């Protein structure tokens, strides 16, 4: 049964010669625009999370302290911190940093973790050192605060941060195997991009739609980072890179 092929619009496929001349990945204007939008919303979400933290800190300074309100503020801060981190990580896939500047690369990709620490650690310290809270209250609210910090922190960490160099290497690999064309295929639930739309891994009864686009688009939209081993072997055999 023929599968529906959906072309992802907006991306530009670099030719092999262009890649060799520039030797650097440059996000398209559309990708940069999307990244900017995601980052603006992420910053706003983080600002709201820190705002809830400030309100909670002020609440701690005005006994008697309502622990219910305090918990609500912590949970609200957590929700906005997580939203901000998810959007920020998504923006980095559209416009990745370069590994050449180690400090900038780390900050840009792990900013969600940094913001999470800022949003929760000071509050947790104040909760456990507050003299107006009973031991039971400190145990309850403090534990919730620590859990919120852990959730926000783990969500904020990018364990596989994208980089311009990674995009360039993957694009070079695909173009080498694909006659200089930066074109790959993937599915909604797939974890690899493919060189051939008739690859048996994506041409199954469970697949009703196959997407095609550039290597960068596969990473931007589905965070796919790996090439299909079967497609890679097939291309290498066809080009005589490896013997059958």
MODELLER restraints for C-alpha pairs under 7 A, 6 or more apart:
rsr = mdl.restraints
at = mdl.atoms
rsr.add(forms.Gaussian(group=physical.xy_distance, feature=features.Distance(at['CA:3:A'], at['CA:208:A']), mean=5.57, stdev=0.5))
rsr.add(forms.Gaussian(group=physical.xy_distance, feature=features.Distance(at['CA:3:A'], at['CA:209:A']), mean=5.66, stdev=0.5))
rsr.add(forms.Gaussian(group=physical.xy_distance, feature=features.Distance(at['CA:3:A'], at['CA:210:A']), mean=6.69, stdev=0.5))
rsr.add(forms.Gaussian(group=physical.xy_distance, feature=features.Distance(at['CA:4:A'], at['CA:208:A']), mean=6.29, stdev=0.5))
rsr.add(forms.Gaussian(group=physical.xy_distance, feature=features.Distance(at['CA:4:A'], at['CA:209:A']), mean=4.65, stdev=0.5))
rsr.add(forms.Gaussian(group=physical.xy_distance, feature=features.Distance(at['CA:4:A'], at['CA:210:A']), mean=6.03, stdev=0.5))
rsr.add(forms.Gaussian(group=physical.xy_distance, feature=features.Distance(at['CA:5:A'], at['CA:209:A']), mean=5.96, stdev=0.5))
rsr.add(forms.Gaussian(group=physical.xy_distance, feature=features.Distance(at['CA:5:A'], at['CA:210:A']), mean=4.86, stdev=0.5))
rsr.add(forms.Gaussian(group=physical.xy_distance, feature=features.Distance(at['CA:5:A'], at['CA:211:A']), mean=5.70, stdev=0.5))
rsr.add(forms.Gaussian(group=physical.xy_distance, feature=features.Distance(at['CA:5:A'], at['CA:212:A']), mean=6.94, stdev=0.5))
rsr.add(forms.Gaussian(group=physical.xy_distance, feature=features.Distance(at['CA:6:A'], at['CA:210:A']), mean=6.09, stdev=0.5))
rsr.add(forms.Gaussian(group=physical.xy_distance, feature=features.Distance(at['CA:6:A'], at['CA:211:A']), mean=4.68, stdev=0.5))
rsr.add(forms.Gaussian(group=physical.xy_distance, feature=features.Distance(at['CA:6:A'], at['CA:212:A']), mean=6.13, stdev=0.5))
rsr.add(forms.Gaussian(group=physical.xy_distance, feature=features.Distance(at['CA:7:A'], at['CA:211:A']), mean=5.86, stdev=0.5))
rsr.add(forms.Gaussian(group=physical.xy_distance, feature=features.Distance(at['CA:7:A'], at['CA:212:A']), mean=4.97, stdev=0.5))
rsr.add(forms.Gaussian(group=physical.xy_distance, feature=features.Distance(at['CA:7:A'], at['CA:213:A']), mean=6.18, stdev=0.5))
rsr.add(forms.Gaussian(group=physical.xy_distance, feature=features.Distance(at['CA:8:A'], at['CA:211:A']), mean=6.69, stdev=0.5))
rsr.add(forms.Gaussian(group=physical.xy_distance, feature=features.Distance(at['CA:8:A'], at['CA:212:A']), mean=6.04, stdev=0.5))
rsr.add(forms.Gaussian(group=physical.xy_distance, feature=features.Distance(at['CA:8:A'], at['CA:213:A']), mean=5.37, stdev=0.5))
rsr.add(forms.Gaussian(group=physical.xy_distance, feature=features.Distance(at['CA:10:A'], at['CA:30:A']), mean=6.55, stdev=0.5))
rsr.add(forms.Gaussian(group=physical.xy_distance, feature=features.Distance(at['CA:11:A'], at['CA:28:A']), mean=6.74, stdev=0.5))
rsr.add(forms.Gaussian(group=physical.xy_distance, feature=features.Distance(at['CA:11:A'], at['CA:214:A']), mean=6.69, stdev=0.5))
rsr.add(forms.Gaussian(group=physical.xy_distance, feature=features.Distance(at['CA:11:A'], at['CA:217:A']), mean=6.76, stdev=0.5))
rsr.add(forms.Gaussian(group=physical.xy_distance, feature=features.Distance(at['CA:12:A'], at['CA:28:A']), mean=6.99, stdev=0.5))
rsr.add(forms.Gaussian(group=physical.xy_distance, feature=features.Distance(at['CA:13:A'], at['CA:182:A']), mean=5.23, stdev=0.5))
rsr.add(forms.Gaussian(group=physical.xy_distance, feature=features.Distance(at['CA:13:A'], at['CA:214:A']), mean=5.99, stdev=0.5))
rsr.add(forms.Gaussian(group=physical.xy_distance, feature=features.Distance(at['CA:14:A'], at['CA:182:A']), mean=6.40, stdev=0.5))
rsr.add(forms.Gaussian(group=physical.xy_distance, feature=features.Distance(at['CA:15:A'], at['CA:180:A']), mean=5.91, stdev=0.5))
rsr.add(forms.Gaussian(group=physical.xy_distance, feature=features.Distance(at['CA:15:A'], at['CA:181:A']), mean=6.24, stdev=0.5))
rsr.add(forms.Gaussian(group=physical.xy_distance, feature=features.Distance(at['CA:16:A'], at['CA:175:A']), mean=6.27, stdev=0.5))
rsr.add(forms.Gaussian(group=physical.xy_distance, feature=features.Distance(at['CA:16:A'], at['CA:180:A']), mean=4.77, stdev=0.5))
rsr.add(forms.Gaussian(group=physical.xy_distance, feature=features.Distance(at['CA:24:A'], at['CA:168:A']), mean=6.35, stdev=0.5))
rsr.add(forms.Gaussian(group=physical.xy_distance, feature=features.Distance(at['CA:25:A'], at['CA:164:A']), mean=5.27, stdev=0.5))
rsr.add(forms.Gaussian(group=physical.xy_distance, feature=features.Distance(at['CA:25:A'], at['CA:165:A']), mean=6.88, stdev=0.5))
rsr.add(forms.Gaussian(group=physical.xy_distance, feature=features.Distance(at['CA:25:A'], at['CA:167:A']), mean=6.53, stdev=0.5))
rsr.add(forms.Gaussian(group=physical.xy_distance, feature=features.Distance(at['CA:25:A'], at['CA:168:A']), mean=5.31, stdev=0.5))
rsr.add(forms.Gaussian(group=physical.xy_distance, feature=features.Distance(at['CA:27:A'], at['CA:95:A']), mean=5.73, stdev=0.5))
rsr.add(forms.Gaussian(group=physical.xy_distance, feature=features.Distance(at['CA:31:A'], at['CA:94:A']), mean=5.17, stdev=0.5))
rsr.add(forms.Gaussian(group=physical.xy_distance, feature=features.Distance(at['CA:31:A'], at['CA:95:A']), mean=6.48, stdev=0.5))
rsr.add(forms.Gaussian(group=physical.xy_distance, feature=features.Distance(at['CA:32:A'], at['CA:94:A']), mean=6.47, stdev=0.5))
rsr.add(forms.Gaussian(group=physical.xy_distance, feature=features.Distance(at['CA:32:A'], at['CA:95:A']), mean=5.67, stdev=0.5))
rsr.add(forms.Gaussian(group=physical.xy_distance, feature=features.Distance(at['CA:35:A'], at['CA:91:A']), mean=4.17, stdev=0.5))
rsr.add(forms.Gaussian(group=physical.xy_distance, feature=features.Distance(at['CA:35:A'], at['CA:92:A']), mean=6.79, stdev=0.5))
rsr.add(forms.Gaussian(group=physical.xy_distance, feature=features.Distance(at['CA:35:A'], at['CA:94:A']), mean=5.54, stdev=0.5))
rsr.add(forms.Gaussian(group=physical.xy_distance, feature=features.Distance(at['CA:35:A'], at['CA:95:A']), mean=6.03, stdev=0.5))
rsr.add(forms.Gaussian(group=physical.xy_distance, feature=features.Distance(at['CA:38:A'], at['CA:87:A']), mean=5.52, stdev=0.5))
rsr.add(forms.Gaussian(group=physical.xy_distance, feature=features.Distance(at['CA:38:A'], at['CA:88:A']), mean=6.33, stdev=0.5))
rsr.add(forms.Gaussian(group=physical.xy_distance, feature=features.Distance(at['CA:38:A'], at['CA:91:A']), mean=5.50, stdev=0.5))
rsr.add(forms.Gaussian(group=physical.xy_distance, feature=features.Distance(at['CA:39:A'], at['CA:87:A']), mean=6.78, stdev=0.5))
rsr.add(forms.Gaussian(group=physical.xy_distance, feature=features.Distance(at['CA:39:A'], at['CA:88:A']), mean=5.50, stdev=0.5))
rsr.add(forms.Gaussian(group=physical.xy_distance, feature=features.Distance(at['CA:39:A'], at['CA:91:A']), mean=6.20, stdev=0.5))
rsr.add(forms.Gaussian(group=physical.xy_distance, feature=features.Distance(at['CA:42:A'], at['CA:83:A']), mean=6.97, stdev=0.5))
rsr.add(forms.Gaussian(group=physical.xy_distance, feature=features.Distance(at['CA:42:A'], at['CA:84:A']), mean=3.90, stdev=0.5))
rsr.add(forms.Gaussian(group=physical.xy_distance, feature=features.Distance(at['CA:42:A'], at['CA:85:A']), mean=6.67, stdev=0.5))
rsr.add(forms.Gaussian(group=physical.xy_distance, feature=features.Distance(at['CA:42:A'], at['CA:87:A']), mean=5.59, stdev=0.5))
rsr.add(forms.Gaussian(group=physical.xy_distance, feature=features.Distance(at['CA:42:A'], at['CA:88:A']), mean=5.67, stdev=0.5))
rsr.add(forms.Gaussian(group=physical.xy_distance, feature=features.Distance(at['CA:43:A'], at['CA:84:A']), mean=6.50, stdev=0.5))
rsr.add(forms.Gaussian(group=physical.xy_distance, feature=features.Distance(at['CA:45:A'], at['CA:80:A']), mean=5.11, stdev=0.5))
rsr.add(forms.Gaussian(group=physical.xy_distance, feature=features.Distance(at['CA:45:A'], at['CA:81:A']), mean=6.42, stdev=0.5))
rsr.add(forms.Gaussian(group=physical.xy_distance, feature=features.Distance(at['CA:45:A'], at['CA:83:A']), mean=6.65, stdev=0.5))
rsr.add(forms.Gaussian(group=physical.xy_distance, feature=features.Distance(at['CA:45:A'], at['CA:84:A']), mean=5.07, stdev=0.5))
rsr.add(forms.Gaussian(group=physical.xy_distance, feature=features.Distance(at['CA:46:A'], at['CA:80:A']), mean=6.19, stdev=0.5))
rsr.add(forms.Gaussian(group=physical.xy_distance, feature=features.Distance(at['CA:46:A'], at['CA:81:A']), mean=5.31, stdev=0.5))
rsr.add(forms.Gaussian(group=physical.xy_distance, feature=features.Distance(at['CA:46:A'], at['CA:84:A']), mean=5.55, stdev=0.5))
rsr.add(forms.Gaussian(group=physical.xy_distance, feature=features.Distance(at['CA:48:A'], at['CA:80:A']), mean=6.65, stdev=0.5))
rsr.add(forms.Gaussian(group=physical.xy_distance, feature=features.Distance(at['CA:49:A'], at['CA:77:A']), mean=4.06, stdev=0.5))
rsr.add(forms.Gaussian(group=physical.xy_distance, feature=features.Distance(at['CA:49:A'], at['CA:78:A']), mean=6.82, stdev=0.5))
rsr.add(forms.Gaussian(group=physical.xy_distance, feature=features.Distance(at['CA:49:A'], at['CA:80:A']), mean=5.27, stdev=0.5))
rsr.add(forms.Gaussian(group=physical.xy_distance, feature=features.Distance(at['CA:49:A'], at['CA:81:A']), mean=5.56, stdev=0.5))
rsr.add(forms.Gaussian(group=physical.xy_distance, feature=features.Distance(at['CA:49:A'], at['CA:119:A']), mean=6.62, stdev=0.5))
rsr.add(forms.Gaussian(group=physical.xy_distance, feature=features.Distance(at['CA:50:A'], at['CA:77:A']), mean=6.79, stdev=0.5))
rsr.add(forms.Gaussian(group=physical.xy_distance, feature=features.Distance(at['CA:50:A'], at['CA:119:A']), mean=5.09, stdev=0.5))
rsr.add(forms.Gaussian(group=physical.xy_distance, feature=features.Distance(at['CA:52:A'], at['CA:73:A']), mean=5.66, stdev=0.5))
rsr.add(forms.Gaussian(group=physical.xy_distance, feature=features.Distance(at['CA:52:A'], at['CA:77:A']), mean=5.51, stdev=0.5))
rsr.add(forms.Gaussian(group=physical.xy_distance, feature=features.Distance(at['CA:53:A'], at['CA:74:A']), mean=6.99, stdev=0.5))
rsr.add(forms.Gaussian(group=physical.xy_distance, feature=features.Distance(at['CA:53:A'], at['CA:77:A']), mean=6.56, stdev=0.5))
rsr.add(forms.Gaussian(group=physical.xy_distance, feature=features.Distance(at['CA:53:A'], at['CA:119:A']), mean=6.10, stdev=0.5))
rsr.add(forms.Gaussian(group=physical.xy_distance, feature=features.Distance(at['CA:53:A'], at['CA:120:A']), mean=6.98, stdev=0.5))
rsr.add(forms.Gaussian(group=physical.xy_distance, feature=features.Distance(at['CA:53:A'], at['CA:123:A']), mean=6.72, stdev=0.5))
rsr.add(forms.Gaussian(group=physical.xy_distance, feature=features.Distance(at['CA:56:A'], at['CA:70:A']), mean=5.87, stdev=0.5))
rsr.add(forms.Gaussian(group=physical.xy_distance, feature=features.Distance(at['CA:56:A'], at['CA:73:A']), mean=6.21, stdev=0.5))
rsr.add(forms.Gaussian(group=physical.xy_distance, feature=features.Distance(at['CA:57:A'], at['CA:123:A']), mean=6.26, stdev=0.5))
rsr.add(forms.Gaussian(group=physical.xy_distance, feature=features.Distance(at['CA:59:A'], at['CA:65:A']), mean=6.63, stdev=0.5))
rsr.add(forms.Gaussian(group=physical.xy_distance, feature=features.Distance(at['CA:63:A'], at['CA:132:A']), mean=6.51, stdev=0.5))
rsr.add(forms.Gaussian(group=physical.xy_distance, feature=features.Distance(at['CA:71:A'], at['CA:141:A']), mean=6.37, stdev=0.5))
rsr.add(forms.Gaussian(group=physical.xy_distance, feature=features.Distance(at['CA:74:A'], at['CA:145:A']), mean=6.52, stdev=0.5))
rsr.add(forms.Gaussian(group=physical.xy_distance, feature=features.Distance(at['CA:78:A'], at['CA:148:A']), mean=5.92, stdev=0.5))
rsr.add(forms.Gaussian(group=physical.xy_distance, feature=features.Distance(at['CA:78:A'], at['CA:152:A']), mean=6.32, stdev=0.5))
rsr.add(forms.Gaussian(group=physical.xy_distance, feature=features.Distance(at['CA:81:A'], at['CA:116:A']), mean=6.57, stdev=0.5))
rsr.add(forms.Gaussian(group=physical.xy_distance, feature=features.Distance(at['CA:81:A'], at['CA:152:A']), mean=6.30, stdev=0.5))
rsr.add(forms.Gaussian(group=physical.xy_distance, feature=features.Distance(at['CA:82:A'], at['CA:152:A']), mean=5.62, stdev=0.5))
rsr.add(forms.Gaussian(group=physical.xy_distance, feature=features.Distance(at['CA:82:A'], at['CA:155:A']), mean=6.30, stdev=0.5))
rsr.add(forms.Gaussian(group=physical.xy_distance, feature=features.Distance(at['CA:85:A'], at['CA:112:A']), mean=4.77, stdev=0.5))
rsr.add(forms.Gaussian(group=physical.xy_distance, feature=features.Distance(at['CA:85:A'], at['CA:155:A']), mean=6.58, stdev=0.5))
rsr.add(forms.Gaussian(group=physical.xy_distance, feature=features.Distance(at['CA:85:A'], at['CA:156:A']), mean=4.99, stdev=0.5))
rsr.add(forms.Gaussian(group=physical.xy_distance, feature=features.Distance(at['CA:89:A'], at['CA:109:A']), mean=6.90, stdev=0.5))
rsr.add(forms.Gaussian(group=physical.xy_distance, feature=features.Distance(at['CA:89:A'], at['CA:158:A']), mean=6.97, stdev=0.5))
rsr.add(forms.Gaussian(group=physical.xy_distance, feature=features.Distance(at['CA:92:A'], at['CA:162:A']), mean=6.87, stdev=0.5))
rsr.add(forms.Gaussian(group=physical.xy_distance, feature=features.Distance(at['CA:93:A'], at['CA:162:A']), mean=6.05, stdev=0.5))
rsr.add(forms.Gaussian(group=physical.xy_distance, feature=features.Distance(at['CA:93:A'], at['CA:219:A']), mean=6.43, stdev=0.5))
rsr.add(forms.Gaussian(group=physical.xy_distance, feature=features.Distance(at['CA:93:A'], at['CA:220:A']), mean=4.94, stdev=0.5))
rsr.add(forms.Gaussian(group=physical.xy_distance, feature=features.Distance(at['CA:94:A'], at['CA:220:A']), mean=5.21, stdev=0.5))
rsr.add(forms.Gaussian(group=physical.xy_distance, feature=features.Distance(at['CA:96:A'], at['CA:162:A']), mean=5.72, stdev=0.5))
rsr.add(forms.Gaussian(group=physical.xy_distance, feature=features.Distance(at['CA:96:A'], at['CA:163:A']), mean=5.01, stdev=0.5))
rsr.add(forms.Gaussian(group=physical.xy_distance, feature=features.Distance(at['CA:96:A'], at['CA:164:A']), mean=5.66, stdev=0.5))
rsr.add(forms.Gaussian(group=physical.xy_distance, feature=features.Distance(at['CA:97:A'], at['CA:105:A']), mean=5.66, stdev=0.5))
rsr.add(forms.Gaussian(group=physical.xy_distance, feature=features.Distance(at['CA:97:A'], at['CA:163:A']), mean=5.24, stdev=0.5))
rsr.add(forms.Gaussian(group=physical.xy_distance, feature=features.Distance(at['CA:97:A'], at['CA:164:A']), mean=5.92, stdev=0.5))
rsr.add(forms.Gaussian(group=physical.xy_distance, feature=features.Distance(at['CA:98:A'], at['CA:105:A']), mean=6.25, stdev=0.5))
rsr.add(forms.Gaussian(group=physical.xy_distance, feature=features.Distance(at['CA:98:A'], at['CA:163:A']), mean=5.38, stdev=0.5))
rsr.add(forms.Gaussian(group=physical.xy_distance, feature=features.Distance(at['CA:98:A'], at['CA:164:A']), mean=5.07, stdev=0.5))
rsr.add(forms.Gaussian(group=physical.xy_distance, feature=features.Distance(at['CA:98:A'], at['CA:165:A']), mean=6.53, stdev=0.5))
rsr.add(forms.Gaussian(group=physical.xy_distance, feature=features.Distance(at['CA:99:A'], at['CA:105:A']), mean=5.75, stdev=0.5))
rsr.add(forms.Gaussian(group=physical.xy_distance, feature=features.Distance(at['CA:99:A'], at['CA:163:A']), mean=6.26, stdev=0.5))
rsr.add(forms.Gaussian(group=physical.xy_distance, feature=features.Distance(at['CA:99:A'], at['CA:165:A']), mean=6.95, stdev=0.5))
rsr.add(forms.Gaussian(group=physical.xy_distance, feature=features.Distance(at['CA:109:A'], at['CA:158:A']), mean=6.19, stdev=0.5))
rsr.add(forms.Gaussian(group=physical.xy_distance, feature=features.Distance(at['CA:109:A'], at['CA:161:A']), mean=6.08, stdev=0.5))
rsr.add(forms.Gaussian(group=physical.xy_distance, feature=features.Distance(at['CA:110:A'], at['CA:156:A']), mean=6.50, stdev=0.5))
rsr.add(forms.Gaussian(group=physical.xy_distance, feature=features.Distance(at['CA:110:A'], at['CA:157:A']), mean=5.40, stdev=0.5))
rsr.add(forms.Gaussian(group=physical.xy_distance, feature=features.Distance(at['CA:110:A'], at['CA:158:A']), mean=6.11, stdev=0.5))
rsr.add(forms.Gaussian(group=physical.xy_distance, feature=features.Distance(at['CA:112:A'], at['CA:156:A']), mean=3.86, stdev=0.5))
rsr.add(forms.Gaussian(group=physical.xy_distance, feature=features.Distance(at['CA:112:A'], at['CA:157:A']), mean=6.34, stdev=0.5))
rsr.add(forms.Gaussian(group=physical.xy_distance, feature=features.Distance(at['CA:113:A'], at['CA:153:A']), mean=4.76, stdev=0.5))
rsr.add(forms.Gaussian(group=physical.xy_distance, feature=features.Distance(at['CA:113:A'], at['CA:156:A']), mean=4.40, stdev=0.5))
rsr.add(forms.Gaussian(group=physical.xy_distance, feature=features.Distance(at['CA:113:A'], at['CA:157:A']), mean=5.45, stdev=0.5))
rsr.add(forms.Gaussian(group=physical.xy_distance, feature=features.Distance(at['CA:116:A'], at['CA:149:A']), mean=6.38, stdev=0.5))
rsr.add(forms.Gaussian(group=physical.xy_distance, feature=features.Distance(at['CA:116:A'], at['CA:152:A']), mean=5.61, stdev=0.5))
rsr.add(forms.Gaussian(group=physical.xy_distance, feature=features.Distance(at['CA:116:A'], at['CA:153:A']), mean=5.48, stdev=0.5))
rsr.add(forms.Gaussian(group=physical.xy_distance, feature=features.Distance(at['CA:117:A'], at['CA:149:A']), mean=6.82, stdev=0.5))
rsr.add(forms.Gaussian(group=physical.xy_distance, feature=features.Distance(at['CA:120:A'], at['CA:145:A']), mean=6.83, stdev=0.5))
rsr.add(forms.Gaussian(group=physical.xy_distance, feature=features.Distance(at['CA:120:A'], at['CA:149:A']), mean=5.70, stdev=0.5))
rsr.add(forms.Gaussian(group=physical.xy_distance, feature=features.Distance(at['CA:124:A'], at['CA:142:A']), mean=5.99, stdev=0.5))
rsr.add(forms.Gaussian(group=physical.xy_distance, feature=features.Distance(at['CA:124:A'], at['CA:145:A']), mean=5.90, stdev=0.5))
rsr.add(forms.Gaussian(group=physical.xy_distance, feature=features.Distance(at['CA:124:A'], at['CA:146:A']), mean=6.86, stdev=0.5))
rsr.add(forms.Gaussian(group=physical.xy_distance, feature=features.Distance(at['CA:127:A'], at['CA:138:A']), mean=6.23, stdev=0.5))
rsr.add(forms.Gaussian(group=physical.xy_distance, feature=features.Distance(at['CA:127:A'], at['CA:142:A']), mean=6.13, stdev=0.5))
rsr.add(forms.Gaussian(group=physical.xy_distance, feature=features.Distance(at['CA:128:A'], at['CA:138:A']), mean=5.76, stdev=0.5))
rsr.add(forms.Gaussian(group=physical.xy_distance, feature=features.Distance(at['CA:128:A'], at['CA:142:A']), mean=6.50, stdev=0.5))
rsr.add(forms.Gaussian(group=physical.xy_distance, feature=features.Distance(at['CA:167:A'], at['CA:216:A']), mean=6.45, stdev=0.5))
rsr.add(forms.Gaussian(group=physical.xy_distance, feature=features.Distance(at['CA:171:A'], at['CA:182:A']), mean=6.42, stdev=0.5))
rsr.add(forms.Gaussian(group=physical.xy_distance, feature=features.Distance(at['CA:171:A'], at['CA:215:A']), mean=5.97, stdev=0.5))
rsr.add(forms.Gaussian(group=physical.xy_distance, feature=features.Distance(at['CA:174:A'], at['CA:182:A']), mean=6.22, stdev=0.5))
rsr.add(forms.Gaussian(group=physical.xy_distance, feature=features.Distance(at['CA:175:A'], at['CA:181:A']), mean=4.99, stdev=0.5))
rsr.add(forms.Gaussian(group=physical.xy_distance, feature=features.Distance(at['CA:175:A'], at['CA:182:A']), mean=5.36, stdev=0.5))
rsr.add(forms.Gaussian(group=physical.xy_distance, feature=features.Distance(at['CA:177:A'], at['CA:235:A']), mean=5.81, stdev=0.5))
rsr.add(forms.Gaussian(group=physical.xy_distance, feature=features.Distance(at['CA:177:A'], at['CA:236:A']), mean=6.75, stdev=0.5))
rsr.add(forms.Gaussian(group=physical.xy_distance, feature=features.Distance(at['CA:182:A'], at['CA:214:A']), mean=5.45, stdev=0.5))
rsr.add(forms.Gaussian(group=physical.xy_distance, feature=features.Distance(at['CA:182:A'], at['CA:215:A']), mean=6.69, stdev=0.5))
rsr.add(forms.Gaussian(group=physical.xy_distance, feature=features.Distance(at['CA:183:A'], at['CA:212:A']), mean=6.78, stdev=0.5))
rsr.add(forms.Gaussian(group=physical.xy_distance, feature=features.Distance(at['CA:183:A'], at['CA:213:A']), mean=5.39, stdev=0.5))
rsr.add(forms.Gaussian(group=physical.xy_distance, feature=features.Distance(at['CA:183:A'], at['CA:214:A']), mean=4.85, stdev=0.5))
rsr.add(forms.Gaussian(group=physical.xy_distance, feature=features.Distance(at['CA:183:A'], at['CA:215:A']), mean=6.78, stdev=0.5))
rsr.add(forms.Gaussian(group=physical.xy_distance, feature=features.Distance(at['CA:184:A'], at['CA:193:A']), mean=5.94, stdev=0.5))
rsr.add(forms.Gaussian(group=physical.xy_distance, feature=features.Distance(at['CA:184:A'], at['CA:194:A']), mean=5.33, stdev=0.5))
rsr.add(forms.Gaussian(group=physical.xy_distance, feature=features.Distance(at['CA:184:A'], at['CA:195:A']), mean=5.10, stdev=0.5))
rsr.add(forms.Gaussian(group=physical.xy_distance, feature=features.Distance(at['CA:184:A'], at['CA:212:A']), mean=5.60, stdev=0.5))
rsr.add(forms.Gaussian(group=physical.xy_distance, feature=features.Distance(at['CA:184:A'], at['CA:213:A']), mean=5.63, stdev=0.5))
rsr.add(forms.Gaussian(group=physical.xy_distance, feature=features.Distance(at['CA:184:A'], at['CA:214:A']), mean=5.87, stdev=0.5))
rsr.add(forms.Gaussian(group=physical.xy_distance, feature=features.Distance(at['CA:184:A'], at['CA:215:A']), mean=6.34, stdev=0.5))
rsr.add(forms.Gaussian(group=physical.xy_distance, feature=features.Distance(at['CA:185:A'], at['CA:193:A']), mean=5.38, stdev=0.5))
rsr.add(forms.Gaussian(group=physical.xy_distance, feature=features.Distance(at['CA:185:A'], at['CA:194:A']), mean=4.84, stdev=0.5))
rsr.add(forms.Gaussian(group=physical.xy_distance, feature=features.Distance(at['CA:185:A'], at['CA:195:A']), mean=6.32, stdev=0.5))
rsr.add(forms.Gaussian(group=physical.xy_distance, feature=features.Distance(at['CA:185:A'], at['CA:196:A']), mean=6.91, stdev=0.5))
rsr.add(forms.Gaussian(group=physical.xy_distance, feature=features.Distance(at['CA:185:A'], at['CA:197:A']), mean=6.12, stdev=0.5))
rsr.add(forms.Gaussian(group=physical.xy_distance, feature=features.Distance(at['CA:185:A'], at['CA:210:A']), mean=6.53, stdev=0.5))
rsr.add(forms.Gaussian(group=physical.xy_distance, feature=features.Distance(at['CA:185:A'], at['CA:211:A']), mean=5.44, stdev=0.5))
rsr.add(forms.Gaussian(group=physical.xy_distance, feature=features.Distance(at['CA:185:A'], at['CA:212:A']), mean=4.40, stdev=0.5))
rsr.add(forms.Gaussian(group=physical.xy_distance, feature=features.Distance(at['CA:185:A'], at['CA:213:A']), mean=6.59, stdev=0.5))
rsr.add(forms.Gaussian(group=physical.xy_distance, feature=features.Distance(at['CA:186:A'], at['CA:192:A']), mean=6.77, stdev=0.5))
rsr.add(forms.Gaussian(group=physical.xy_distance, feature=features.Distance(at['CA:186:A'], at['CA:193:A']), mean=4.88, stdev=0.5))
rsr.add(forms.Gaussian(group=physical.xy_distance, feature=features.Distance(at['CA:186:A'], at['CA:194:A']), mean=6.18, stdev=0.5))
rsr.add(forms.Gaussian(group=physical.xy_distance, feature=features.Distance(at['CA:186:A'], at['CA:210:A']), mean=5.81, stdev=0.5))
rsr.add(forms.Gaussian(group=physical.xy_distance, feature=features.Distance(at['CA:186:A'], at['CA:211:A']), mean=5.24, stdev=0.5))
rsr.add(forms.Gaussian(group=physical.xy_distance, feature=features.Distance(at['CA:186:A'], at['CA:212:A']), mean=6.51, stdev=0.5))
rsr.add(forms.Gaussian(group=physical.xy_distance, feature=features.Distance(at['CA:187:A'], at['CA:202:A']), mean=6.99, stdev=0.5))
rsr.add(forms.Gaussian(group=physical.xy_distance, feature=features.Distance(at['CA:187:A'], at['CA:209:A']), mean=6.72, stdev=0.5))
rsr.add(forms.Gaussian(group=physical.xy_distance, feature=features.Distance(at['CA:187:A'], at['CA:210:A']), mean=5.11, stdev=0.5))
rsr.add(forms.Gaussian(group=physical.xy_distance, feature=features.Distance(at['CA:187:A'], at['CA:211:A']), mean=5.93, stdev=0.5))
rsr.add(forms.Gaussian(group=physical.xy_distance, feature=features.Distance(at['CA:191:A'], at['CA:224:A']), mean=5.60, stdev=0.5))
rsr.add(forms.Gaussian(group=physical.xy_distance, feature=features.Distance(at['CA:192:A'], at['CA:224:A']), mean=5.71, stdev=0.5))
rsr.add(forms.Gaussian(group=physical.xy_distance, feature=features.Distance(at['CA:192:A'], at['CA:225:A']), mean=6.64, stdev=0.5))
rsr.add(forms.Gaussian(group=physical.xy_distance, feature=features.Distance(at['CA:192:A'], at['CA:226:A']), mean=4.89, stdev=0.5))
rsr.add(forms.Gaussian(group=physical.xy_distance, feature=features.Distance(at['CA:192:A'], at['CA:227:A']), mean=5.28, stdev=0.5))
rsr.add(forms.Gaussian(group=physical.xy_distance, feature=features.Distance(at['CA:192:A'], at['CA:228:A']), mean=5.37, stdev=0.5))
rsr.add(forms.Gaussian(group=physical.xy_distance, feature=features.Distance(at['CA:193:A'], at['CA:224:A']), mean=6.69, stdev=0.5))
rsr.add(forms.Gaussian(group=physical.xy_distance, feature=features.Distance(at['CA:193:A'], at['CA:226:A']), mean=6.38, stdev=0.5))
rsr.add(forms.Gaussian(group=physical.xy_distance, feature=features.Distance(at['CA:193:A'], at['CA:227:A']), mean=5.10, stdev=0.5))
rsr.add(forms.Gaussian(group=physical.xy_distance, feature=features.Distance(at['CA:193:A'], at['CA:228:A']), mean=5.85, stdev=0.5))
rsr.add(forms.Gaussian(group=physical.xy_distance, feature=features.Distance(at['CA:194:A'], at['CA:227:A']), mean=6.09, stdev=0.5))
rsr.add(forms.Gaussian(group=physical.xy_distance, feature=features.Distance(at['CA:194:A'], at['CA:228:A']), mean=5.32, stdev=0.5))
rsr.add(forms.Gaussian(group=physical.xy_distance, feature=features.Distance(at['CA:194:A'], at['CA:231:A']), mean=6.01, stdev=0.5))
rsr.add(forms.Gaussian(group=physical.xy_distance, feature=features.Distance(at['CA:195:A'], at['CA:231:A']), mean=5.66, stdev=0.5))
rsr.add(forms.Gaussian(group=physical.xy_distance, feature=features.Distance(at['CA:196:A'], at['CA:231:A']), mean=6.53, stdev=0.5))
rsr.add(forms.Gaussian(group=physical.xy_distance, feature=features.Distance(at['CA:199:A'], at['CA:231:A']), mean=6.84, stdev=0.5))
rsr.add(forms.Gaussian(group=physical.xy_distance, feature=features.Distance(at['CA:218:A'], at['CA:224:A']), mean=5.59, stdev=0.5))
rsr.add(forms.Gaussian(group=physical.xy_distance, feature=features.Distance(at['CA:219:A'], at['CA:225:A']), mean=6.13, stdev=0.5))
rsr.add(forms.Gaussian(group=physical.xy_distance, feature=features.Distance(at['CA:236:A'], at['CA:242:A']), mean=5.67, stdev=0.5))
rsr.add(forms.Gaussian(group=physical.xy_distance, feature=features.Distance(at['CA:237:A'], at['CA:243:A']), mean=5.97, stdev=0.5))
rsr.add(forms.Gaussian(group=physical.xy_distance, feature=features.Distance(at['CA:237:A'], at['CA:244:A']), mean=6.09, stdev=0.5))
